[in-house]
Amino acid sequence: TKTQKVSTTTISKKVWGAALKPLAESDSEKDDTLREEALELMIKIQNTPNKEWRHGYIPHVFNLCTLMAKASPKKCLEMAQEGLDSLNSLMKYSKSENNEEGTSISVTAKEAVFDSTPGENEFITMEIKGGSAESNIMKRFELGAPRRDPSDSNDIVLLGDDMIAQVDKWAEYGCIEPSCAESAQDIANMEDISELVKDKIFVLLGATSSLGPFSTLTKIKGCTIAAIARPGKKMESLISYIKRETDPSVTVLLPTLNDGGTVGADLISQTPELARWITSLATSASCEKQIVLCNLAYLDGEKHVRASVGMDLICEYVCEKKKNTALAYLVSPATAHLIPEEAQSQEVCESKKKFWHNFVPGLSSVFLSDLINYNSSKEKGGGYYVLNGLADLQGPNYALAKTSQQWRAMLMHSKGHQISANHGPPSRTDSMVSHNSVSSFLEGMQMFEPLVAFDVKPANSLMTCLLLWDLFYGDGNSGKNNKEEDPHPMCLLVHNSAHGGSWRCPYDLNSISASSYIAGLVVQSGLSPADSLA
């Protein structure tokens, strides 16, 4: 199968409109005000010319997410479901028919996954055991250390008290939330972390992702990983790394075409085959293991939407077949999402402002919704804002892909699946620093406390730590160790956030982009703010 090219601008507008439909068509008196706003927003989205969407989508998407946050939990989930159903039906697959003419038919992406039958190009499993008896197996968790100097090695790690000191410092500075530091402390205090991966298969959809958990998981004794990445040099390097650097107790499973040929798979063009292969992994294991589906793939532009649809359909398919499946996401702060009231309190914002900021042209305050209180009996400070983290730098395809992932996380959480969905920090990944303008912005934005650009190893090890905490300490329903149910589905994404400072920055990130870019051209690259280091 392969996807047919359709304008993602047209698709995007239809998906956002579909997500508004449950609220716009609500007959509940409680939704009267929100219904009018939803109808008005649907019209605005529909009437925005395609050529203006690239620079006009941000207020529409922010307003939609605000309406979801204000809607009842039931209505919010209905909106998420409508949005996903629309996206997965608008994206088309061209499916070859088995006949002499070699013709093909067009089906929806969801039909291609759920209604297809096994064919000639099914995957079999290549199993590779680690080949290094002298590999670095972690008994205690190791956090990548932020560099104090650009010349510092990227291989320095922190564990135990040193790890705790660093995450505490990040929380104090404001680039991660206190809950994130507390969870990391739980993992840092464990004497043997092999218990965290027992009876699990970590399925990495986009295994070569810089911020993914592959490099950390391969250092944990007894870990089983199913690595999915496209055939090519990155996959070859991954296989070489397993054989050269990984302990024999680590098992890596790779999708291979049943003719014994190509190793690796494409999330976009081989989605149905991958969904069936992943489902077979748990049943073919010597014992029934829990599948942990980690959604990691990132591609530029419209391909990111297509890859996200592929991952989403795999998640839906496997969750339907395997009820104990867990899902994991790297949530992006560059979306519209809930934040706790305390993060944007006047006290916090004033503490981050500097006198010289008054002379920076174009600065504007962070873009927030009105305060939302889900429980009227809550003490002052217990409400939430919707933060507009949508960035011109990322664009509408990125917003659609990452928001749709949040929708799936909320929906599957409501159905009892264990979810790990934590905000990750802006990081110096190859895909970011390969663009000069983005690289300069990352370095320059650190002028504005508490923004921090993370190096790759501190970022991916921290996010893996949070994933393991969610799976081990989670209650089996929410993936968060909450004693009470979240008051709203969007609250699922608030806990354990390592946002890089955007929640506690007093300025809208779009308003600091020009000054950050200019500063990034002259500052020394590769450093973290001194006050963020333990």
N, C-alpha and C positions, 0 to 999 in steps of 0.2 A: 504494500500500500504506500501511497505517498499523498501528501497534502496538496490541495489545489490552492493556487494563489488567489486570495481575495483581499481587497483593501482592508487593512486592519483599522483604519480610521472609521470606515463604515461599520465594521463589526463592533468596534469599541463603543460608538455612539448607541448602537442598538442594545448592547449588553447593559450599559448604564441605564438606559431607558427601561429595559426589562426589570432591572433590580428595583426600580421605583414603582413598578406596576402594583404589587401587593398593597402598598400604602396608598397609592393614588386611587385604587379601586375599593378601598376599605369602606365598609358600611357601619363601622363602629363609631359611636358618638365620641369616644375617647380620642379618635384619630382625626376629628374634624379639622383642626388647625393644621396638622401635619399633612393631611390629605391635600389641602389647597396648595401647600408649599410643594408637595411632590408633583402635582399636576403642572404647576408653573415651571418647575425645574425640568420636567419631561419636555415641555414645549421649547424651553431655552436650548436644551441639548439637541433636539431635533432640528431647530432652526439655525444652529451654528454651522456655517459652511465648512465643508471638509478642509478646505485650504486654510481656514483660520483655527482649526482644532488644535494644532500643535502648540499654539501660543494662547489658546483660550480655554483649554480643558480644566485647568487647575481649580478655579472657583466652583465649577459645576461638580467636580468629583468631591471636593471638600464639602460642599453643601449636601451632596448625597450621603456621604459618610456621617455627617452630623444628623441627618434625618434618621439614619439607621440607629445611631446612638440614642436618639430621643424616643424612638419607637419602642413598643413593648418587646420583651425577649422573643415572644412567639413571632411577632411581625418582623423583627430583625432577621430571624432565621429564614422566614419565608422570602424576604428580599434577597438574602444570600443564595438561596436555592434557585430562585428565578434567574438571578444573574448568571450562575454557573450553568443552568440548563440552557440558557440562551447562548452562552459562549460555546458550549460543547456541541450545540446543534448548528450554529452558524459556521463553525470551522468544518470544512469538508475534506473527505478523503477520496482519492481516486483509486478504486479497487479493481485489480485485474480479474477478469473472468477466465475460468478454465475452458476455453473453447478454441477451435481452430483459427478463428478470426483474430484472437488476441485482443478483443475489445475490453473496455473497462467501464465501470459504472461509478457514479458519484454517490457517496453515502455520507451521513453526518459522522463526525469523529466518534461520537458515542456509539452509533450503530456499528462502526468498524471494529470497536473493541468488544462490545457486549453481544453482538449478533454474529460474529464471524466464527468460523470453525477452523480447527488446525489444518494447515496446508503443508506444502513441501518445504517451506523455509522456517520450520520451528527450531527453537534453540535447545541444545543439550548443554550440560554443565561441564565446564573444565574446572577441576579442583586443583588448587596449588597450595602446597604447604610451605610455610616459611623455611628458608634454607640456611639460616645462620644460627649456629649454636651459641655464638658470642654476641648476639643482638642485645639491644638495650631494652629489656623487659621492665616495665614500670610496676613496682609493687605499690608505690605511693604516686599519686597524680603529680604530673609535672606541667607547670604553666610556663609558656614561653615568656622570657623576660623582655620588657621594653628596653630599647637601647638608650643608654645615657650619652652615647657618642656615636656618630654615623659609622665610625670605624669598628665599633663593637661587633662581636660575632653574633650571628643570628641563632646560634646553638645553645646559648645560655638558658638554663631553666631554673625555675623556682619551685620548691616543694615545702610542705609543712608550714612552719611559722613564717618563712620568707614569702611563700605564696599568699598566706593570709594577710601579711603586712601590705603586699601590693594591692590586693583587691580592696582592702580597707581604704587604702590611699586613693584608689580610683573612685570609690564611693564618696569619700570626703571631698574630692575635687569636683565631683558631679558628673563624670562621664559614664558611670554605671549607677544603677539604683541600689539602695541598701539591701533589698531582697536578693539581688544578684550576688553581692558580696557574701551575704549570709549563706547562700546555697553553695558558693564556691568554698567557703570555709568547711562546710559539712564534708565535701569531697576531699579537701586537703587533709582533714583529720583522720581519714580512713587509712588503716595500716596495709590493707590488701584490696586493691580496686578490682581484682579479677572477678569478684562477686557481682560487680556492676554489669558484666556482659554475659553472665551465665544464662544458658538456655535462650539465647537471642540470636537472630540473624539480622545484622545491620545491612539493609539494602540501600546502597548509595546511588541515587538517580543523579548522575553527574559526579562520578567518583573522583575525577581529577580537579574538582572545584577547589580553589585556593582556601576558602573558608570552611570547607567540609571537614569531617572528622577522620578521614582515612589515615593520615599520618599518625594521629594519636591512637586510634583503635588498634593499629597494627603493632603497637607496643604493649598491649594489654594481654596477658597470658590467657589462652583459651578462646580468644575472640574469633567469631565467624563473621565474615564480611562478604556480601555479594556486590561486586563492583561493576557498575554499568557506565560505560563511556564509549564514545565512538571509536571505531577502529582507526589506528594511526599511530603516530609517534608517541603521543601521550599515553596511550594504552600500552604500547611496547615498553615505555619507561616505567610504568606502574608494575608490569609483570617482572621486569628486571629488578626493581626495588624489592618486591616481595621475596624473590629468590636470594637476593644479596644481603638484605638488611633485617629480615623478619624471623622471629623465633619459630621453630617447628610446631609449637602449640597453636599457632595462628593459622586459620584456614581462610582462603580467599576463593570465592566461587565466581566464575566468569561465564557469561552467555556466549555460546559458540554455535555457529550454524551446524545443523545436523549432518552435513557432509564432512564435518571435521575440519572445515576451512576457517573462515574469518572469525577472529576473536573480537568481541565487542558488539555494541548495538546502538542504533540511533533512536532516541526517544521520540522523534517526530515521525519517522517513516516506518518504524517497526513496533509501534505501540501495542497492537493486539498480541503479537508474539511475545513481547516482554511481559505483558500482564499475565499470560498463561504460564510463562517460565517462572516468574517470581512466585506465583501461587503454588507451583509444584515443589518449591524449595523446602517448605516446612513439612509437607507430607512425605517427602523423600528422605528427610533427615532421620537419623537413628532414633530420635525422640521428638515429640511435638515441640517445636521451638516457636517463640513469638517473633513474628516479622516486624521489624522497625523500618518503615519506609522513610528515608531521608530525602527531601526534595531540595536539590542543590544546584541543578543545572541553570546556568546563566548564559545567554547569547545576546548579541547586539540586536537592537531594533525589533522588527516584527517577528524574527525567529524566536525571541524570548517568549512571546505570547504563544507560539506554536509548541515550544518545548514545555511551557507551563501547562497547556492543555493536555499534552501527552502524559505528563506526570500526574495531573489531576485524575485522568481517566484510569490510569494504572492504580492510583490510590483507591478510587471508588470501587474498581473491580476486585482488587485484593481484599479490601475491607468487607465486601459482600460475601466473599468465599471464606475468609478467615476472620472470625469475629473478634479475636483477641489482637488483631493487628494494631500497632501503634504508628502514628504519623509524626514526623518531625519537619519543622520549617525554620529557615532563617528569615525572620521577619525584618522588613526594611523600615527604618525610621523615615525614609523618603516616601511616605504614604500619609494619608489622613487616618489618625488612630487616636484611641483614648490615652490620656495620661492622668495621673493622680493630681488632684488640686494642689497638694503640697509642693509638687515639682515646679509650679509656676507661681508660687506665692510671692508677694511683693518683697518679702525679706530675702528670698533666694535670688530674685532677679536683681535687686539693688546690690547684692553682694558680688555679683558678677560684672557689674558695670565699672568701667575705668574712666577717669577724667578725660583721657585723650580720645575716647570714643565720641565725644561731643564734636570733634573736628573731622569725623569721617562722614563724607557726603552720602546721602541716600539711605542711611540706617532707618529701619522701621521696627516696631515692636513685633514680637512673635504673634502669629496669626492663630487665635483661639476662638472656639465657639463659646457661647454662654455656658456658665457652670451648670452641670447636670447632676442632680442628686437622685440616685435610684432608691434610696431609703430615707424618707423624710425624718426619721428618728435618729439618723446618724449625727454624730457630733460635728461641729464646724471643722472643716478641713478634710472631710471624708468624701467629697464630691469628685467629679471628673470633668475634664475639658476634652474636646476634640482638638488635637493639634494638627495644624496644616503643615505637614512635612513635605508635601509635594514639591518637587524641584524642577525648574526649567531645564537643569542640566540632564536630568534623567529622561523626561519626555513621557508621552501618553501610553506608549506600549509598555514601558516599565511599570507605570501606575496600574494598568489593567492586569498585568501578569501577577504582580505582588499582592494586589488587593484581592484577586480571585483566590490566591492561596490562603489568605486570611479567612475568606468565606468558607473554604473547605475545612479549615481547622475548626471553625466554630460549629459547623454542621456535624462533623464527625464526633466532636466533643459532646454534642447534645445527644448523640446516639450511643454514648458509652465508651468510645474509643479513647485510649490514652493518647494525649497530645503533648508534644513539646514544641512551643512556638515562641521563641525568644527573639527580641530585637538584637541585631548585630551591629557593631560599630563600623563607621567608614574606615576602610583599610587600604593599605598600599599593595593591593593585588596587582598582578600583571595587567589585567584588563582595565584597571583604573590608571595606573601610572604610564601606560602606553599612550595615553592621550595627554599631551603637554598641558592643555588648559585644565584638565581635571587634576593632574598631578600638582600643578601650581596651587590650585584651590585647596587641595588637601593640606598642603604645608602652610599656606597662609591663613587658613581659617582658625588655626590654633592661637592666633592673636586674641580671639574672642573666647575668653573663659566661659564654660568649661569644655569647649570643643577639643577633641583629641583625635588625631589620625593614628590608628593602630598599625603596627607592623603585622605581617601575616601570621607569624607563629604565636604571638600573644593573643591575637584575635581568634584563630581557629582552635587553639587549645582551650581558651575560655569558653567558647561556644560549645565545644565538645563536653566540657565539664558540666555546663548547664543542661545539656541533653541527658547526660548520665544521671544527673540529680533528678530531673523530671521523671525518668523511667524508674529509678530506684525508690525515691521518696514519694512519688506520686501515689494518689489513692486509687489508681486503676480506672478512674472515670475522668477526672479533669486533667491529670498529668501535673497538677499543682497540689501541694500539700495543704490545701485550704480545708478548714474545719466546717465552713459553710459554703453553700453553692454560690458561685459568682452571681451578683445581682443582675448581670446582663451578659449576653454572649461575647460582646466586645471586650469585657474585662479579662477574658482569657489571655489577652496579649499584653497585659500590664505587668504581670509578675516577672521577675528575673530579667529585667531589661538591661542590656548592655548597649545603649543607644549612642554612645560616643559623645554625649553632652548636649544633644539637640533638645532634650526635654527641659533642661535647666538653663539653656541659653536665653537671654532676654531679647534676642533679635531674631527676626525672620531670616532664615538662611538665604533666601533669594536676595534679600537686601544687602547681605554682606559679600555676595559672590564677586563683585568687581574688585572691591578692596582686598579680599582674600587672594584673588588671582594675582593682583599686582604685588602684594606682599610675598606671595609664594615664589615670585621670580627672583627675589633677593635674599630671602632667609635661607639658612642652612637646612637642607632637606634631611629627612630620616630621624629627626629628633622628636621626643615628646616634651610637653611643657614640664619644666623642672618641678613644679608643685604637684604634678600628677605621679611622681615617682617616689617609691618608698625609700 
